[in-house]
């Protein structure tokens, strides 16, 4: 099977103006020195150099990635991997874009799936060969449809998800039990409506003798959007951002969601003024019974010793939906593709997916579903309790300016912060969100 050396759709489509934009944005890109794993491993098939892999995992995630790489770089079929860790955020995405634009990118890189629309259409990535992946035991049938569909662009698969990391709820099991919110199996019972969620928060506060639900949003660039995006999808509405068009938004649904957010975090039954660290500290200090947060906080929250439960974000409106994103492997565009190394890149991705039980210990839901089906995963507590979130995952609306770490999330979040703090009506917040979306649609795509 041959690979298209020029990239999908005739190769890179970036004008000088766009390249200069990336260059100016990339001035702040910072690369941390990576590790060279598998020094005694066999050479890659095309020569002595290692398979180059870029990712953005540091801290606890970085340690787990080290463990997975140790598995991949040992044994008879080991890889020689040159891993580079770069600073997470806009600098990572700028550096990746510039490397691909210059044809000097690594063989494999990690990308948030919500950022795919900013890379695949402009020829910065090459599609995966699904036949080659199938040879290594990875296929569409191994992924939740909600995530797999977002890995596609123009009918081809440009990303292979490693995980799903959803926005969920953590709670104190003993307090939730006292509040009558657990089912017969000791898990969080369905909520089902805004009124029932408000009642649940009051019951939690009463059992806690303090605060029911915690949510840290002040000064954060994404938290309000994470909460809103899942709830808005629960209404059945979509926030559509068509290239060259106007935002397609169900304003009534959006107002309904933000109104509910202000009612839940009214500063009385639940605080409305917490920043991210403050909310985490309050839960860790037993000053709240439940917290809305990302599953990535599991290691921190489990360290408190509280009887910790977790669940997919409750269905409060009309249908299940959970805000999420996915770390995914991509094949950055290279000016010349060595087909043997490209094949090794496919094998590397398949190997890492199969090793992702290790990744689950941090809280992430493995995207490769055979790992979830393994009986060992069912014993992970509380990870197994929210594994179903991947089936109803909702990512950012696809466009070049959306996704994790984007200015879009920040622009959406700011008006909602004002609404939660009582400084703006829900109607005005939605008006500003739609206006900001329209302004971003008017901006030229830097890779078009």
C-alpha positions in Angstrom: 0.0 0.0 0.0 1.6 3.3 -1.0 1.2 6.6 0.9 0.6 10.0 -0.6 3.8 11.8 -0.1 2.3 15.2 -0.7 -0.5 14.9 1.9 -4.2 14.7 1.4 -5.8 16.9 -1.2 -2.7 17.9 -3.1 -0.4 18.7 -0.2 0.1 21.7 2.0 -2.1 24.7 1.3 -0.6 27.6 3.1 0.2 30.9 1.7 3.0 33.2 2.7 0.6 35.3 4.8 -0.6 32.3 6.7 2.9 31.0 7.3 3.9 34.4 8.7 1.0 34.2 11.1 2.1 30.9 12.4 5.6 32.2 12.6 4.7 35.2 14.7 2.4 33.1 16.9 5.2 30.6 17.3 7.7 33.0 18.8 6.6 31.9 22.2 6.8 28.2 21.6 8.8 26.4 24.2 10.1 22.9 23.9 11.1 20.9 26.9 13.9 18.4 26.2 12.4 15.0 25.6 13.7 11.6 26.6 15.3 9.0 24.4 13.5 5.7 25.2 14.7 2.3 24.2 18.3 3.1 23.6 19.1 -0.6 23.1 16.2 -1.2 20.8 16.5 -2.2 17.2 17.0 0.5 14.7 13.9 1.7 12.7 13.5 0.0 9.4 14.8 2.8 7.2 18.0 3.4 9.1 19.6 4.1 12.5 17.4 7.0 13.6 14.6 6.7 16.1 10.9 7.1 15.4 10.3 10.8 16.4 7.3 11.4 18.6 6.0 14.7 20.0 3.6 15.0 22.9 2.4 17.4 25.5 2.4 15.2 28.6 4.1 16.3 31.7 3.5 15.7 35.4 1.6 12.6 36.3 0.6 12.0 32.7 4.2 12.2 31.6 5.2 9.5 34.1 2.4 7.2 32.8 3.5 7.9 29.2 7.0 6.9 30.2 5.6 3.6 31.4 3.7 3.0 28.2 6.8 3.9 26.1 8.9 1.5 28.2 6.5 -1.3 27.1 6.7 -0.2 23.5 10.5 0.0 23.5 11.2 -3.4 25.0 10.8 -6.9 23.8 11.4 -8.6 20.4 9.3 -6.1 18.4 10.5 -3.0 20.2 10.7 0.5 18.8 13.5 3.0 19.1 11.6 6.1 20.1 12.9 9.7 20.3 10.3 11.4 22.4 10.1 15.2 22.7 7.8 16.8 25.3 6.6 20.3 24.5 4.8 22.8 26.6 1.0 22.3 26.4 -1.0 25.2 25.1 -1.0 27.5 22.0 2.8 27.2 21.7 2.5 23.4 21.2 0.1 23.8 18.4 2.0 26.6 16.8 5.2 24.6 16.8 3.5 21.5 15.4 1.9 23.6 12.6 5.2 25.2 11.7 7.1 21.9 11.7 4.4 20.4 9.4 4.4 23.5 7.1 8.1 23.1 6.7 8.0 19.4 6.1 10.2 18.8 9.1 7.7 17.3 11.5 8.1 14.2 13.6 6.6 10.9 12.4 4.0 10.9 15.1 2.5 13.6 17.3 -0.3 14.0 19.8 -3.2 16.4 19.0 -6.4 17.2 20.9 -9.1 15.9 18.7 -11.0 19.1 19.0 -8.1 20.8 17.2 -8.2 18.6 14.1 -10.2 21.0 12.0 -7.3 23.5 12.3 -4.8 21.0 10.9 -6.3 18.4 8.5 -8.0 20.8 6.0 -4.8 22.8 5.4 -2.6 19.8 4.6 -0.7 19.9 7.9 -1.5 16.2 8.5 -1.6 13.0 6.5 -4.4 10.5 6.8 -3.9 7.1 8.4 -4.0 4.0 6.2 -6.8 2.0 7.8 -5.7 -1.2 6.1 -2.2 -0.9 7.7 -3.8 -0.2 11.1 -6.0 -3.2 10.7 -2.9 -5.4 10.3 -1.9 -4.3 13.8 -5.3 -4.9 15.3 -6.9 -1.5 15.3 -10.1 -0.6 13.5 -13.2 1.6 13.6 -15.1 -1.1 15.5 -12.7 -0.6 18.5 -13.8 3.0 19.2 -16.9 4.8 20.4 -18.7 6.3 17.3 -18.9 9.7 19.0 -15.1 9.9 19.1 -14.4 8.1 15.8 -16.5 10.4 13.8 -14.6 13.4 15.0 -11.3 11.7 13.9 -12.4 12.1 10.3 -12.1 15.0 7.9 -13.5 15.0 4.3 -14.1 11.2 4.7 -10.6 10.2 5.7 -9.3 9.4 9.2 -6.6 11.9 10.3 -6.4 11.0 14.0 -6.4 7.9 16.1 -7.8 8.6 19.6 -5.8 7.5 22.6 -8.4 8.4 25.2 -11.5 10.4 26.0 -11.2 12.9 28.8 -14.7 14.1 29.8 -16.0 16.7 32.1 -17.7 14.7 34.9 -18.8 14.9 38.5 -16.9 13.7 41.5 -18.7 13.3 44.8 -18.4 12.0 48.4 -20.1 8.6 48.4 -21.1 8.7 52.0 -22.7 12.2 51.8 -24.4 11.3 48.5 -25.8 8.2 50.2 -27.1 10.3 53.1 -28.7 12.7 50.6 -30.5 9.8 49.0 -28.8 10.2 45.6 -27.3 6.7 45.1 -29.0 3.8 43.4 -29.1 0.2 44.6 -25.6 -0.4 43.4 -24.1 2.5 45.2 -23.7 4.7 42.1 -25.1 8.1 41.4 -28.8 7.8 40.4 -30.1 9.6 37.3 -31.0 13.3 37.8 -33.3 14.0 34.8 -34.2 17.6 35.1 -33.0 21.0 36.2 -35.4 21.1 39.2 -34.1 17.7 40.3 -30.5 18.8 40.1 -31.3 21.9 42.2 -33.0 19.6 44.7 -30.1 17.3 44.7 -27.7 20.1 45.4 -29.8 21.2 48.4 -29.9 17.6 49.7 -26.1 17.4 49.3 -25.6 20.7 51.1 -27.9 19.6 54.0 -26.0 16.3 54.4 -22.7 18.1 54.1 -23.8 20.8 56.6 -22.4 23.3 54.1 -22.0 23.4 50.4 -23.6 21.0 47.9 -21.9 21.5 44.6 -18.6 23.2 43.8 -17.5 24.6 40.5 -14.3 26.7 39.9 -14.6 29.1 37.0 -13.3 32.6 38.0 -10.3 33.5 35.9 -10.3 30.2 34.0 -10.4 30.2 30.2 -12.4 27.1 29.7 -14.4 25.8 32.7 -17.7 27.6 31.9 -17.5 26.5 28.3 -17.0 22.9 29.4 -20.1 23.0 31.6 -22.1 24.9 29.0 -21.1 22.8 26.0 -22.3 19.5 27.5 -25.6 21.0 28.9 -26.3 22.8 25.6 -25.9 19.5 23.7 -28.3 17.9 26.2 -31.0 20.2 24.9 -30.5 18.7 21.5 -29.2 22.0 20.1 -25.9 22.4 18.2 -23.5 25.4 18.1 -22.6 25.4 14.4 -19.8 27.5 13.0 -19.8 27.2 9.2 -16.9 28.5 7.3 -17.9 31.7 5.5 -21.2 31.9 7.2 -22.9 33.1 10.4 -23.1 31.2 13.7 -26.1 28.8 13.8 -27.2 28.9 17.5 -30.4 28.0 19.3 -30.5 31.2 21.4 -33.4 30.0 23.5 -31.6 26.8 24.4 -28.4 28.6 25.2 -30.3 31.1 27.5 -32.1 28.1 29.2 -28.7 26.5 29.9 -27.0 29.6 31.3 -30.1 30.5 33.4 -29.8 27.0 34.9 -26.1 27.6 35.6 -26.9 30.8 37.4 -29.7 29.2 39.4 -27.4 26.3 40.5 -24.5 28.5 41.4 -26.5 31.3 43.0 -24.0 32.2 45.7 -26.4 30.8 48.3 -27.0 27.1 48.0 -23.7 26.8 46.1 -20.9 29.3 45.7 -20.6 31.2 42.4 -17.2 33.0 43.0 -14.7 30.2 43.2 -11.7 29.9 41.0 -10.4 26.5 39.8 -7.9 26.1 42.7 -10.4 27.3 45.2 -13.0 24.8 44.2 -10.4 22.0 44.2 -9.2 23.0 47.7 -12.8 23.2 49.0 -13.6 19.6 47.9 -10.3 18.3 49.1 -11.0 20.0 52.5 -14.5 18.4 52.7 -16.2 21.8 52.3 -18.4 20.6 49.5 -20.1 17.3 48.6 -19.8 17.3 44.8 -17.5 19.0 42.3 -17.9 19.5 38.5 -14.5 19.0 37.0 -12.5 17.0 34.4 -11.6 13.4 35.0 -7.9 14.4 34.9 -8.3 15.6 38.5 -8.8 12.1 39.8 -5.3 11.6 41.2 -5.5 14.9 43.1 -9.0 14.2 44.5 -8.3 10.6 45.4 -5.3 11.6 47.5 -7.7 13.3 50.0 -8.9 9.9 51.3 -12.6 10.8 51.0 -14.8 8.0 49.8 -14.7 9.2 46.2 -17.3 8.5 43.7 -17.5 9.6 40.1 -20.0 9.6 37.3 -20.6 10.9 33.7 -22.0 14.4 33.9 -25.7 13.9 34.8 -28.4 14.2 32.2 -30.2 17.4 33.3 -32.0 18.3 30.1 -33.4 16.2 27.3 -30.7 13.7 26.3 -27.4 12.4 27.5 -24.3 14.4 26.5 -21.0 15.0 28.1 -18.4 17.6 27.2 -15.1 15.9 26.3 -12.0 15.9 24.3 -9.5 13.3 23.2 -5.8 13.0 23.0 -5.2 11.5 19.6 -2.2 10.4 17.5 -1.7 12.1 14.2 0.8 11.9 11.3 2.2 15.4 10.7 3.0 16.2 7.1 6.5 15.6 6.0 8.1 16.8 2.7 9.2 13.2 2.0 7.5 10.2 3.5 9.6 7.1 4.1 7.0 4.4 3.6 8.8 2.0 6.0 8.9 4.6 8.7 5.3 5.5 8.1 4.3 1.9 8.5 6.3 1.8 11.8 4.3 4.9 12.9 1.1 3.0 12.4 2.4 0.1 14.4 3.6 2.4 17.1 0.1 4.0 17.5 -1.5 0.5 17.6 1.0 -0.5 20.3 0.4 2.5 22.5 -3.4 2.0 22.3 -3.1 -1.6 23.4 -1.0 -0.4 26.4 -3.5 2.2 27.5 -4.7 0.3 30.6 -1.8 2.1 32.2 -3.2 5.4 30.9 -6.5 4.7 32.6 -4.9 4.9 36.1 -4.8 8.7 35.7 -8.5 8.8 35.1 -8.5 9.0 31.3 -10.9 6.7 29.5 -9.0 4.5 27.0 -10.4 5.1 23.5 -9.4 1.6 22.4 -12.5 -0.3 23.7 -10.9 -3.7 24.1 -9.0 -2.2 27.0 -12.3 -1.1 28.6 -13.7 -4.6 28.1 -10.8 -6.1 30.0 -11.9 -7.4 33.4 -9.0 -5.4 35.0 -10.7 -2.1 33.9 -14.0 -3.1 35.5 -12.1 -3.2 38.8 -10.8 0.4 38.5 -12.7 2.5 41.0 -14.1 5.1 40.2 -12.9 5.0 36.6 -15.2 2.2 35.6 -18.2 4.3 36.9 -17.8 6.9 34.2 -16.5 4.9 31.3 -19.8 5.4 29.5 -19.1 9.1 29.1 -17.2 8.3 25.9 -20.4 7.1 24.2 -22.1 10.5 24.5 -19.0 12.7 24.2 -19.5 16.1 22.7 -16.4 18.1 21.5 -16.2 21.7 20.4 -17.9 22.6 17.1 -15.3 21.9 14.4 -13.5 24.9 13.0 -9.9 26.0 12.8 -10.2 28.4 15.8 -12.0 26.0 18.2 -10.7 23.3 20.5 -8.8 22.8 23.8 -6.6 25.7 24.7 -8.1 27.9 22.0 -9.2 31.6 22.2 -12.7 30.4 21.2 -13.1 28.7 24.6 -11.9 31.8 26.3 -14.2 34.1 24.4 -17.2 31.8 25.2 -16.3 31.6 28.8 -15.9 35.3 29.7 -19.6 36.3 29.3 -20.7 33.2 31.2 -18.3 34.1 34.1 -20.0 37.5 34.3 -23.4 35.9 34.3 -22.5 33.5 37.1 -21.1 36.4 39.1 -24.4 38.3 38.7 -22.9 41.0 36.5 -24.7 40.1 33.3 -28.0 38.5 32.3 -28.1 35.1 30.6 -29.6 36.7 27.6 -26.8 39.3 27.3 -24.2 36.5 27.9 -25.6 34.5 24.9 -25.7 37.6 22.8 -22.0 38.2 23.4 -21.1 34.6 22.8 -22.9 34.6 19.4 -21.2 37.9 18.5 -17.8 36.6 19.4 -18.4 33.5 17.3 -19.4 35.7 14.4 -16.2 37.8 14.8 -14.0 34.6 14.7 -15.8 33.3 11.6 -14.9 36.6 9.9 -11.2 36.0 10.6 -9.2 34.3 7.7 -8.0 30.8 8.4 -4.2 31.0 8.6 -3.8 27.7 6.8 -6.3 28.3 4.1 
